[in-house]
Amino acid sequence: MTAAAAAPAPNSVPTGKALLAAPQMVKAPPAAMLVRVARAYGVSPIRQMREAFLLSRGKSRLFLNEYFSSGLYHPDLSWQAKKQYVGSRSSWDLNAWLSPSSLNGQKTFVADKVMYTSLLEQLGFRTTKTQAVFSTLRRAGNIPTLSTAKDLRKFLTEDAVFPLFGKPQSYSGSFGSALLDHMNGSEIVLGDGRGIDLDDFCAEIVREYGEGYLFQSALEQHESLSKVAGNAIGTLRIVTIRDEQMPRPMYALWKVPSPKAMSDNFWQDGSMIAPVDEQTGIVGQCRIGTGPDARDIEEHPVSGEKFKGLQIPHWDEACKMAAEAHALFPEFGVIGWDVAMTPNGPSLIECNDNPFHSLYQLAFQRGIKNDDFMPVFEAAAKRSRDMLDYRNNLVKKRQKQQKTGKPA
């Protein structure tokens, strides 16, 4: 990422705190939400609660707040269309169906940002460069490992090449992250322009992320995207599905950062999201907000540039790169890739073995379990079962051969 001159996002970074706080636990919508929806959409509170209850059961498993944030109260949506939506629990269920843990023992590895990005780099994929790792528990081979506040201070004042993007080793969702633009005396200047005392910053890392924190070289965004959305990188989420022969992109979207934010996660105030045609790389209708606050947005609130119709640069290369990276681990039925588009082409930022499909639903305004996708999911799940059966049968044959001394 690159620095973006903007005010800090409200409710994201407390005063004096550098790292992005995790979003607060979502509470059940207040009664006022039911009244608001009833007045705006003509759907009675009783009907809202009945639908929400039914969608919390069975395969949908939506929480009450997810019913409202997804806009499932809308009278234009058929009941069949509403049942095609997933919440956080059913999104996990879908991914576990496609990538069963009994088949795949690599989930911990791909979640390890140090190990996985190092593998990608070793195999020739364009990715982020890790300049140093802070950890009181582990070492990182030839990547410098910092284990004390003193080590951190020395790295940031003497060895670091700015700008840097810092993030926890094993968490997703951008919480704990920070864009570090440069040093200014005893302060470290963040991507949003705030100065934080260096000793306070180092103490925060030691206190909250002793198990692992990465400092990676910040990337420069392609000028065609920066012209629209500003310099802070908004990654492309490309979700790949395993086909019979080779993984392929299934859907894609653009996570557009809030002008106030240093990263692109949609839960941050003012963030936007837009569908991207996985075949052409052309951006569709951008949206901002969720639930009754959601609305289409034609132009970026700062640049005034239009979203719809924008051609994402290097699109074919990005899709090929995501598919090739997925093929490193064919046991995964589905993977979500965060891809930064730089002047030199796409760069793989993160691998999500449990992609959050609610992002698709917000961007495309339809449930992930739609009639187009379900046959694809079923084929991928069947392929996983076949792979597991083959592996189990092979083990049985080898065990029989060991016992009898004869070929199975």
Secondary structure, 3 states (H helix, E strand, C coil): CCCCCCCCCCCCCCCCCCCCCCCCCCCCCCHHHHHHHHHHHCCCHHHHHHHHHHHCCCCCCCCHHHHHHCCCCCCCCCHHHHHCCCCHHHHHHHHHHHCCCCCCCCHHHHHCHHHHHHHHHHCCCCECCEEEEECCCCCCCCCCEECCHHHHHHHHHHHCCCCEEEEECCCCCCCCCEEEEEEECCEEEECCCCEEEHHHHHHHHHHHCCCCEEEEECCCCCHHHHHHHCCCCCCEEEEEECCCCCCEEEEEEEEECCCCCCCCCCCCCCCEEEEECCCCCEECCEEECCHHHCEEECECCCCCCECCCCECCCHHHHHHHHHHHHCCCCCCCEEEEEEEEECCEEEEEEEECCCCCHHHHHHHCCCCCCCCCHHHHHHHHHHHHHHHHHHHHHHHHHHHHHHHCCCC
